[in-house]
């Protein structure tokens, strides 16, 4: 019985310590525009002349670092698909969930501008989170589109949030870099966030 009580007390103390560390840690919320990232990765593959894939779990850990993540969202366009494409989509969703992201799929119609649809949803959710989640200290935006610049400025100056923009240097609008509290160049960590296919070694 004494051993059980000691174990329970140790567990309680560990939980208190964890809660204390979470309370003291910088709290972040992560938003990823997957359509924007996908296009940049396609250009990166052309530049380096070989296949390149991101390990999203490594990316998540690299950006969050020692901080406490309240939420991480990946925004994707949803097109009418079937067969192998549907399997790939479902596999991607499982992979992202394991990496720590919730996947938000936005239905698209033929001829629609998917990037604008994604921009609007990301901006809406960022503003909602800023209003409704005052305990957040920092937003991390994985995107390079200049259309986000005004929103990033508003989040910083109206809500007092630090907004970090993480993207590839050449693919990021200057206005977005200037609006951000901090710009994180993904080019500098290409090898650190690369998905390694051990089956091909």
Secondary structure, DSSP 4 states (H G I P E B T S, - for coil): -HHHHHHHHHHHHHHHHHHHHHHHS-EEEEEEEHHHHHHHHHHHHHHHTS---B-HHHHHHHHHTTSEEEEEEEEEEE----HHHHHHHHHHHHHHHHHTPEEEEEE--TT--HHHHHHHHHHHHHHHHHHH-TT--EEEEE---GGGHHHHHHHHHHH--EEEEEE-GGGS-HHHHHHSSEEEEGGGGTTTSBPP-GGG-
